[in-house]
Amino acid sequence: MNETFDVKLSEKHYLPDPRFRETAWTPDYTAAYQAFLADPEAFWDEIARELVWFEPWDRVREWNAPYARWFVNARLNITYNCLDRHVTSERRDKPALIWRGDGGEERTLTYQELFEDVSRFARGLVSLGIGKGDRVCIYMPLVPEQIIAMLACARIGAVHSVVFGGFGAGALRTRLNDASVKAVITADVGYRRGKTIPLKEIADEALADAPSVEVVIVLNRSGSAAKPGGDREVDFADLMERSAPDCPAASMDAEDPLFILYTSGSTGTPKGIVHTCGGYMVGTYYTTRHVFDVKDDDILWCTADPGWITGHSYVVYGPLAAGVTVAITEGTPDYPDPGAFWKMIQDLKVTIFYTAPTAIRMFMKHGEAWPEKYDLTSLRILGSVGEPLNPEAFEWYYQVIGKSRCPIVDTWWQTETGMHMITTMIGEPMLPGFAGKPIPGVVADVVDREGRPVPPGTGGFLVIKEPWPSMMRTVHGNDERYCTYWNTIPGYYTAGDLAVKDENGYIMVLGRADDLIVVAGHNIGTAEVESALVSHDAVAEAAVIGKPDPLKGNAIKAFVTLRTGYTASDDLTAALLKHVRDQLGPVAVPSELEYADRLPKTRSGKIMRRVLKAKELGIDPGDISTLEE
């Protein structure tokens, strides 16, 4: 895609209550951003000094593109900042985690209790011969023990690799072997929508061909009398019971690896993204405080599973480093009914709610009646993550859930970036459809294939110009693959997304660059066509692909799911195509439209267009380990 393309931008915006700006950690975005540009190293130095370090850094940053070192020669432990420093303060007895199970059961762990559990489990890991640099796979449901396991690994310097508990044996096996995992922490079962998921059986299938694994720790959730099988298996509760809560936090170099997290790649093999201790800690702490604007009495509910980067950064490390209370649930948004999430917000008095556009569109499909049944007045800030938040979903989220009083932070970032990169900071005007501006600390732009900035209203490639602390350091075992992020457009980190800026610097993310369809010489962004379809009252979700056409080069095919109360028909198809024509013009009108009961998605909720395209064209879809069953 050498050409750029024009995008029609809306001028609609919302102004938050001025009181948000008055109390925000970043009360003046422009001043903060200018201060960052004037001296980037001083900017990050000041933030890093809010945290505890065992030894200070010699230099804030070393940059030898594409390789960065942050907080050079400093030593720290991220769990000391997430736990130890809080238990010696007034936060000691404050809830750290509030968990609700699939069946509605509830557990609360204070910072002191979480500190003791993490120390105990860390001591247990050491007793099993696990230490600094060893890779530990965590394959568990979203229960407190999953977070305890992550923090315990970090406490002793073991490198955790969390694999989402919804993945099958093949995906798990690939990750175990790629990381040469020494220990696996799992559970006998998980629970989802009232059904039992046999996690241990799946793990056993993967472990049959994972020769590096020496230890398997199993959390018994079902109450089964079955004892661990084989010499290498250990019961989670037994290990906790025999271990003292006295494991000191290991002193880690800022550039020591903290975790490997696998993200799906279009090449057919997942990429093991490597994040390090110091920079990742600073980035997630800073963004939790300044993007979510967390206060000490906030209850933050990020609906992501820790199997994804959003769960790592904004369920575990960022919020705990900032000392806030985190809500988590094993449950799903519409079980036992479509009011499940609203009930949890009401019951726990959640103040910051962070979820995905896919979930928001699902809520829209069920209608306003469900959230209206619950008291959501505790909500202060709403967030969105995972894919672009289309204007229609923004409006519904803002008006129906936030009652036009809660700012929305629509965040753009990636597994590779580790932290928020682009959003609308609290107190700034919000533009539906636009993520916002680069946060202070990040230099982003929209450029053409040669790296030249494109004018406002012209689409191009979203890039990051300068390094940032929480950037990935490499792709595990494949540094060449890491370098492609920086050499695709020389001088920039290329995110792989298309975007457009308006005259005020607000950035709208249009979708993946490989989701651009060239129709009769015109570049059509799939996200634009999808957004046009979803703006019709009948459409719940839409996905668009390009397919070869003998006349146009490519034609557009759309797949749509309908809202309750609508039925597929020729008349509706004609109405939807007319709707797209009216919004985007004739070149963007799909040549085909197919109705579907559901669309293929990753387990984090992103629509997998390439699966639809592969099925349509009869080709291999590549890596589908993240596909929801």
N, C-alpha and C positions, 0 to 999 in steps of 0.2 A: 504494500500500500504506500506508494510514493506520494499520492495526492492527499491534500487536505480536503475538508468539506465544510460547507456552511451549515449552521444549526440555528433554528429559530428559538430565541430565548424569551422567556416570560419575565415581565418586570414585577410580578406580584411579590410582596414581601410582608413579613410580620415583625413588629417591634415588641420585644419582651418588656415586661414591667421594669422601669428604671431601677427598682430596688435590687434586682439581680446584679446589675453592674456595680452598684454601691458596695455590695458585700462579697463580690467575686474575688478569687485568688488572682485573676488577671482582670482588673477593673478597666484597663485601657488597652485593648488589643494592639492598636497602632503604635502606641508608645513602647509596649513590650516587644513588638516585632522589630521596631527600629533599634532598640537596645540590643537585641540579639544580633542583628546585622552589623552593628557597629563593632561588636566584640564577641563572636560566637563562643570562644573558649571561656571568657569571663561569665557569660550567660550560663553555661553548663556547670562551671565551677561552683557558682553560687547555689544552684539547685542541689548538686551532689553534696554540698556541705550541710544540708539539712538531714542527711543520713549518717549512720555510724560506720566508720572505717577503722580497721585495726591498724593500718599503716596508710599514710597519705600518698597521693600520687606525685610523681616527678613532673609530669606534663599532663595536661587535660587530654590532649589528642595527638596522635601521630597518624598522618595520612599519606600513604604511598599507593595511590589508586591502582587497583580497586580494594586495597587492604587498609583497614583502619585498626588502630589500637586506641582504646579510651581509658583514661585514668591510669596512665602507664605506671606499672610497678606498685600500684595500690593493692592493699589486701583487705578482705571483707568476708562476710558471710551473709547471704541474702536472708536467711532465716533469723539471724540475729536482729535484722531490721524489721522483719515481719512479726517476731515473737518476743525475743529477750528484752528489747528496749521498751516494749509495752508493759511487760509484767513487772517492771520496776517503776511504773507510773500509775496514775489513776485509772488507766485502761485495764488494769489487771483483772477486774471482775466484770468487765464489759463483754457482752456476747461478741465472739469473733465469727462464729458460724451458726446460722439457724437453718436446719435441714428439714424438709418435708418429703416423706416417702411417697411412692406411687399410690399406696393405700391410704395416705393421709396422716400416717404416724409422724411424730415430730421429735427432733433432738436439738438441743442447744449446747454449744461448747463456748465457754468464756475464753479469753486470751490465755489465762492461767492454765485452764484445762487443756487447751490446744497445745500450749507449750509443753506441758507434761507428757501428753500423748505422743507428740512428735519426738521429744527427747527419748522416750521409752522405746519407740519403734526404731529410731536411729541407732540406739544402743543394741537392739536386737539384730539389726542389719550387720553391724560390726561383728557381733558374735558369730554370724554365719559366714564371715570372711569377705564381706563386701566393703569396699573402701573407695578412696578417691580415684576417679577416672573409670571405675567399673560402670558398665551400662546396665541399667535396670529398666525393664519394661513393666509398665503399669497398665493392666488390662482389666478395668473394673467398671462397675456402674457408678453413677454420681451419688456417692455416699461420703460421709465425712472421712472414712478411712482412705479414700482415694486421695484426698487432699493431704491427709496425714502422711501418706506414703511419699507423695511428691516432696513435701517439706523435709521429711526425714532423709531422703536421698540428698537433697541440697545441703542439708546440715553436715553430712559427712563427706561431701564432695563427690558422691556418685552422680553419674549423668543419667537423669531419667528420660525415658522415651514413653510418653503416654499414648496408648492406642485406644481409640474410641471403642467403648464396649459394644457398639453395634456392628463392628466389623466382623467378617467371617474368618475362618481358619486360614484361607489363602493369603488374605491381606495381612493378617497377624504374622504368619510365617515369614513373609517377605521382609517385614520390618525387623523381626527378631534376628534374621540372618544378616541383613544389611548392617545392622548396628553391632553385631557380635555380642548379643545380650548375655550377661552372666546370670542374672536373676529375673524371675517373672513374679509379679504380685498380681493376684487375680481373686475372684470370688466364685463360690460354687454356682450362684445364680444372680441374675438381675431381674427386675420387675418392670414391665412396661404395659400400660393399658390393662392392668389386671392379669397379664399373662407372665409366665415364668420363662426367662431366657437362660438356657443352659450354658453359662459362660465357661465353666470349667471343662465341659465336654468339648467346646470349641477350642479352648486353649490346648487341651490334650492333643487334639488333632494337629494343631500347628506345631506343638512341641515334639511330635513324633519325628519331625525332620528339622530340628533346630539344635545342632550338636553343641553349640557354645553354652547352652543353659545348664547351670549347675544346681540352682536352687529355685524352688517354686513355693511361694507363700500363698496360702489359700484362706480367704475370709469366708467363714461359714455363716451365711445369712439365713439359710432355710431351716436351721435347727436340726439338720440331719445328723444322725448318730455316726455317719460314715467318718472314719478316721483318714488322715492323709495317707495316700498310697505311694509306695516307693520310698527309697532312701532319701531322695532329694526334696521331698515335700514336707512343708512345715505349716502348722496351723497358725493363722494370724493371731488369734486370741491367746494361744499358748505362748507365742513369742513375746507378746506384750506383757503377759503375766510374769514371765521369768526375767524380764529386763527392767533394770532400774531407770528412773527418769533423770539420768544425770549425764547425758551425752553432750559435751561441749561442742560449740559450733566451730567447725574446721576453718582455719585461716586459708582463704582462697585468693589466688591472684585474680585481679579484675578481668583478665582475659582467659581464665580457665573456663571450659565449657560448663554450662549449667544444665542444658537439656538439648535433645535432638527431637524435633517434631516433624513428622512426615506430612507433606502436602501433595496432593495428586498432581501428576504432570501429564501433559497431552502426549508425551512420548511413550507412555505405557508403563513407566516405572516411577514410583513415588520418589520425591526428593526429600532427603533428610536435612532439614534446615537446622543449623547449629547456632544457638544463642549462648552468650557468655555472661558471667556472673555480674560484673560491675556495670557495664553500660545498660544491660537489660533492666537491672534493678532501678537505675536512675530514670530511664525512659518511662517505665510503667508507673513508678511512683509519681513522677512529675505529671503525666497525663491523667492519672486517676484524680489527682488533686485539682488540676487546672482545667481539664476538659469537663469532667463531671462536677467540678467545684465542690468536692465533698467537704462536709462539716462533720464535727465529731459526733453529732447525734443522727447522722444519716444512716439509713439501711439501704444498701445497694444490692439490687437483684439484677445480675446479668444472667440471662437464661441459657447461655452457652454451656456446653459440656467441657470439662477440662481436657478432653481429647482433642480440642481445637485450640488455636492460638488465642482466640477471644477468651476462652476459659482459663488458659494459663495467665494471661495478662490482666484480666478484669474480673475473674472470680477469685484467683489465688494471689498472685504476687503483688500487683498494684494496690488493691484494696487493703490487704493485710499490712503492707509496708506503710500505707497511709493511716492505719489504725482504725478503720471503719468496720461496721458490722456487715457481714455478707450473708445474703439469703441464697439458698440453693434448693433445688428440688429434683428428685428422680422422675417426677411426673411429666406429663405432656400437656400442651395448651388446651386440649379439648377432651380430657378424660378426668373424671367420669362424665363431664359435660362441658360445653363451650365456655362455662364460667369459671373453670378451674384456676386460671391465672389471676383473674380479677378477685376471686375469693382469697387467694394467697396474698395479694397486695393489701386487701382489706384486713385480713387477719394479722399480718405481720407489720402492718403500717409502713410498707415499703415507700421510700422517698425518691429513689432513683431507679428507673426501670429501663433496662438496656436489652433490646431484642432485635430480631431480624425482620426485614421487609416481608419475607415470606410468611412469617407468623402474623404480621400486621394485616396482610391481605387475607389470611385465613380468618382472622377476627372480623374483618369487614364482611366476609362471606356469610358469617353467622349473624351479622346484624348488630344494631345498637342496643337491642333489648338486653343482651347478656351483660355488658358492662354496666348498664343502667341499674341492674339489680344490686350492685355492690357500691360501697363507699370507697371511692378512690381519691378522696380529698387529701390523703397523706402525700400523694405524689407531688414532687417538686420539679424534677427534671426527667425528661424522656430521651432515650437514645436509640439509635439505629445502627446496625452493623451487618456486614456480610455481602452486600450488593447495593446498587443505587436504590434509594428510596424514591419511588416515582411520586409525582406531585399529588395524585389522587390519594395515595396511601398517607402521604404527609398530612394532607388536609384532614383526613379521618382521624389519624393519630392525634393531631393537635387539637381538634375540636371535640371529638367524642371522648377520648381518653384523658386528655389534658385540660379539657374545658377552656381552651384558648388562654390558659394562664401558665402552662409549663413550657419553658424553652425546650426545643428539640435539638440535640446534638447528633447530626447525621455524620457518622465517622467513616472516613476512608482510610484504610490501612491494610496490611497483608501479614500473612505468616512471616514473610521475609523481613518486614519492617519492625516487628515486635511491639510497636506502640502506635497510637493514633498519629496520623500525619496531616490530614486535612479535615477540618470541621468548622462549624460556626461556634466560636467561643461564646460562653455565657454572657448575655447582655448585648451581643451584636445582632443586627437585623438578620432575620431568617428568610431565605428564599426557597420555596418549595422546589424540589428537583435538584438543588445545588447542595453539595456537601458543605461547601464554605471555602475558607482560605487556608493556606498552610499555617499550622500552629507556630507560635514563636519557637524557634529551634529547628525549623524545617524550611528548606528552600525548594519549592516546587514550581514547575512551569508546564506549559503545553507547547510542544514543538513539532516540526515536520520531521521527515525521515533523516534529514541531514543535521538535525539539532537546532534549526533556526526557530526562534519563538514565532508563533503564529498570532495574527491580530485577534482582538476580541470578536466572538461570534463565529470563529473558524475552528473547527475541530482538528485535533491532532493527537499526538502521543503524550500521555502523562509521564513526566520524568521528575526525578529528584536530583538536585545539583550537588549538594554538599553531604558529607557523611553525617550520621546522627548516632547517638550512643547505643541505641538498642537495635541497630542494623544487624542482620545475620552476618556471621563471619565466614561461612563457607557452606557448601552442600557436603554432607558427610560422605567421605570416600570419593568425591567427584568435584574437585576444585575447579575443573574446567567448566563444569556446568554453572558454578557460581559466577565465574568471570563473564558468562554470556549476559548476565543482568547489567553489566557495566560496559560491555563493548558492542552491544546491539546498536546503540546510538552513542558513539564515543564521547566521553566526558560527562555522561549522565547515568544514573540508575534508571533503567527502563522498567516501568511497572507492568507493562503488557496491557494497559488499559487505554482506551480512547477517552478524551475529555475535551471540554471547551471552557474558556474563561469569558466572563462578561467584562464590561468596561471598568468595574470596580474591583476586579481580581477574584471574584467568586468563581469557583470551579465546579462544573457539572461533570460527573463521571458518567460516560455513556455506555460503558460495558467493555468487555475484553476486545483488544485490537483484532483478534482472530474472529470476532463476531461481526466484523464489517462485511456487508454484502455489496458487491459491485453489480448493479442492475443497469444494463444498457449504458454503461459508462458513468453512472451515478453511484456514489458511495452512500449506502444506507446503513445506519447503525441499528442493530437489532433492538437495542434498548428503546430507541425512539418509537419503533413500530409496536413493540410490546406495550409501551406506556400508552400509546394511542388506543390500543385495543382494551387495555385495562380501564381506561377512562370511560368506557361504555358501561352503562348500568348492568348489563347482563353478564359481564366477564369478571370472573374471580381471578384467574391467572392466565398468562399468555407466554408462549415461547415461540421464537421465530428463527428459522434457519434459511440458508441459501441452498438451492439445488441447481444443477446445470440446466440451462435452457438454450436450445439451438439458435434462438433469435436474440435474446437479451444477454447471453453469456451466463447469467444467473437469474433465477426467479426466486421469489419469496414464498415460503410456505409457513403458515401460522398454525399453531396448536393452541387451543383454548379450553379452559374449564369454565363452567358456568356457575353463577351464583344460584343459591336456592330460589326456586320459583320460576326459573327459566328452562326452556326445553330447546334442544337443537332443532333447527328447521331451515329450509331454504330461505324463507323470509328473513330469519335472523342472520343467516350468513350474508345476505345482500345488505342488510342494515349495518353489519359490522364492517364490511368492505367499504361502504359509503362513508362510514364514520372515519375510517383511516384516511380515505381520500380527502374528506373535508378538513382533517387536521394536518395532514402531511403532504397532500398532493398526490397525483396519479402515479408517480414513479414509485411511491412507497407502498402501494396497495398490494397485498399478497395475491399471488396467482392461485393459490390453494389455501383452504382453511379446513382444518380437521378438528372435530370435537373430541375431547378426552375426559375420562373420569378423573385422572390425575396425571401429573407431569413427572418425569424422572428427576430426582433431586439428590444432591449429596446429603449426607446425614446432618450437615450443618444448615441445610435448607436452600442451597443454591440450585437453581434449575440447571440440569446438565444438557445443554443444547446439543453437544457433540454426540450424546447417546441417541437423541432423536434423529440427528443427521445421519449417523452411522446406520441406524435401522432403515431410514428412508432410502439410503443409497446402497444398502447391502454390504457395508464394509465393517472392518473391525473397529469397535469404539475405543480401543486403547485401554488404559487403566480405569477400571470401574469399581475399584475397591471401596470408593467412598459412596457408591450408589446405595440409596436407601432401599430396603427390600419392600 
